[in-house]
């Protein structure tokens, strides 16, 4: 299983790493708290990462224009 670290997702200018998503660290963690973005997995006491499958699903959802996972789940449930 592959994991992404935070700098892989949002980038790190000091390290020259271009992020997957153009988002700030604060906005990323706010999105996790709100349920818009996936929660991290603890790899050790001081190390968190995100499953590649979760990040790839997020990118796919964002590419489809679904910005808020919670809102979109509610819409799909109403249509059923």
MIZA-71296 format. One record per residue (C-alpha): y, z, x; residue in three letters. Coordinates in steps of 0.25 Angstrom, whole numbers, plus 2048, in hexadecimal, padded with zeros to 3 digits. Layout:
<lumpa yy="Y" zz="Z" xx="X" res="ALA"/>
...
***
This chain:
<lumpa yy="800" zz="800" xx="800" res="UNK"/>
<lumpa yy="80E" zz="7FC" xx="805" res="UNK"/>
<lumpa yy="81A" zz="805" xx="804" res="UNK"/>
<lumpa yy="829" zz="803" xx="805" res="UNK"/>
<lumpa yy="832" zz="80D" xx="80B" res="UNK"/>
<lumpa yy="840" zz="80F" xx="806" res="UNK"/>
<lumpa yy="847" zz="807" xx="810" res="UNK"/>
<lumpa yy="83D" zz="7FB" xx="80D" res="UNK"/>
<lumpa yy="842" zz="7FC" xx="7FF" res="UNK"/>
<lumpa yy="851" zz="7FE" xx="800" res="UNK"/>
<lumpa yy="853" zz="7F9" xx="80E" res="UNK"/>
<lumpa yy="859" zz="800" xx="81B" res="UNK"/>
<lumpa yy="865" zz="7FA" xx="822" res="UNK"/>
<lumpa yy="863" zz="802" xx="82E" res="UNK"/>
<lumpa yy="855" zz="7FE" xx="830" res="UNK"/>
<lumpa yy="858" zz="7EF" xx="82C" res="UNK"/>
<lumpa yy="84E" zz="7F0" xx="820" res="UNK"/>
<lumpa yy="852" zz="7E8" xx="814" res="UNK"/>
<lumpa yy="84E" zz="7EE" xx="807" res="UNK"/>
<lumpa yy="846" zz="7E9" xx="7FC" res="UNK"/>
<lumpa yy="850" zz="7EE" xx="7F2" res="UNK"/>
<lumpa yy="85F" zz="7EE" xx="7F3" res="UNK"/>
<lumpa yy="861" zz="7FC" xx="7EF" res="UNK"/>
<lumpa yy="867" zz="809" xx="7F5" res="UNK"/>
<lumpa yy="85E" zz="815" xx="7F8" res="UNK"/>
<lumpa yy="865" zz="81E" xx="7EE" res="UNK"/>
<lumpa yy="863" zz="813" xx="7E3" res="UNK"/>
<lumpa yy="854" zz="812" xx="7E7" res="UNK"/>
<lumpa yy="852" zz="820" xx="7E5" res="UNK"/>
<lumpa yy="85A" zz="821" xx="7D8" res="UNK"/>
<lumpa yy="851" zz="816" xx="7D3" res="UNK"/>
<lumpa yy="844" zz="81D" xx="7D7" res="UNK"/>
<lumpa yy="84A" zz="82A" xx="7D0" res="UNK"/>
<lumpa yy="84D" zz="821" xx="7C3" res="UNK"/>
<lumpa yy="83F" zz="81A" xx="7C4" res="UNK"/>
<lumpa yy="845" zz="80C" xx="7C7" res="UNK"/>
<lumpa yy="83E" zz="80C" xx="7D4" res="UNK"/>
<lumpa yy="830" zz="811" xx="7D9" res="UNK"/>
<lumpa yy="82E" zz="81F" xx="7DF" res="UNK"/>
<lumpa yy="82A" zz="820" xx="7ED" res="UNK"/>
<lumpa yy="81D" zz="824" xx="7F3" res="UNK"/>
<lumpa yy="81D" zz="830" xx="7FD" res="UNK"/>
<lumpa yy="815" zz="82B" xx="809" res="UNK"/>
<lumpa yy="818" zz="838" xx="810" res="UNK"/>
<lumpa yy="821" zz="844" xx="80F" res="UNK"/>
<lumpa yy="82E" zz="83C" xx="814" res="UNK"/>
<lumpa yy="829" zz="82E" xx="811" res="UNK"/>
<lumpa yy="82B" zz="827" xx="804" res="UNK"/>
<lumpa yy="828" zz="818" xx="801" res="UNK"/>
<lumpa yy="826" zz="80F" xx="7F5" res="UNK"/>
<lumpa yy="819" zz="807" xx="7F1" res="UNK"/>
<lumpa yy="81B" zz="7F8" xx="7F4" res="UNK"/>
<lumpa yy="816" zz="7F5" xx="7E7" res="UNK"/>
<lumpa yy="820" zz="7FE" xx="7E0" res="UNK"/>
<lumpa yy="82C" zz="7F7" xx="7E8" res="UNK"/>
<lumpa yy="826" zz="7E9" xx="7E5" res="UNK"/>
<lumpa yy="825" zz="7EC" xx="7D6" res="UNK"/>
<lumpa yy="834" zz="7F1" xx="7D6" res="UNK"/>
<lumpa yy="839" zz="7E5" xx="7DD" res="UNK"/>
<lumpa yy="831" zz="7DC" xx="7D3" res="UNK"/>
<lumpa yy="837" zz="7E4" xx="7C8" res="UNK"/>
<lumpa yy="845" zz="7E3" xx="7CE" res="UNK"/>
<lumpa yy="844" zz="7D4" xx="7D0" res="UNK"/>
<lumpa yy="840" zz="7D3" xx="7C1" res="UNK"/>
<lumpa yy="84D" zz="7DA" xx="7BE" res="UNK"/>
<lumpa yy="847" zz="7E7" xx="7B9" res="UNK"/>
<lumpa yy="850" zz="7F1" xx="7C0" res="UNK"/>
<lumpa yy="84C" zz="7FD" xx="7B8" res="UNK"/>
<lumpa yy="83D" zz="7FF" xx="7B7" res="UNK"/>
<lumpa yy="83F" zz="80A" xx="7AC" res="UNK"/>
<lumpa yy="848" zz="802" xx="7A3" res="UNK"/>
<lumpa yy="83E" zz="7F6" xx="7A5" res="UNK"/>
<lumpa yy="832" zz="7FE" xx="7A1" res="UNK"/>
<lumpa yy="839" zz="803" xx="795" res="UNK"/>
<lumpa yy="83C" zz="7F4" xx="791" res="UNK"/>
<lumpa yy="82E" zz="7F0" xx="793" res="UNK"/>
<lumpa yy="829" zz="7FB" xx="78A" res="UNK"/>
<lumpa yy="832" zz="7F8" xx="77F" res="UNK"/>
<lumpa yy="82D" zz="7EA" xx="77E" res="UNK"/>
<lumpa yy="81F" zz="7EE" xx="77C" res="UNK"/>
***
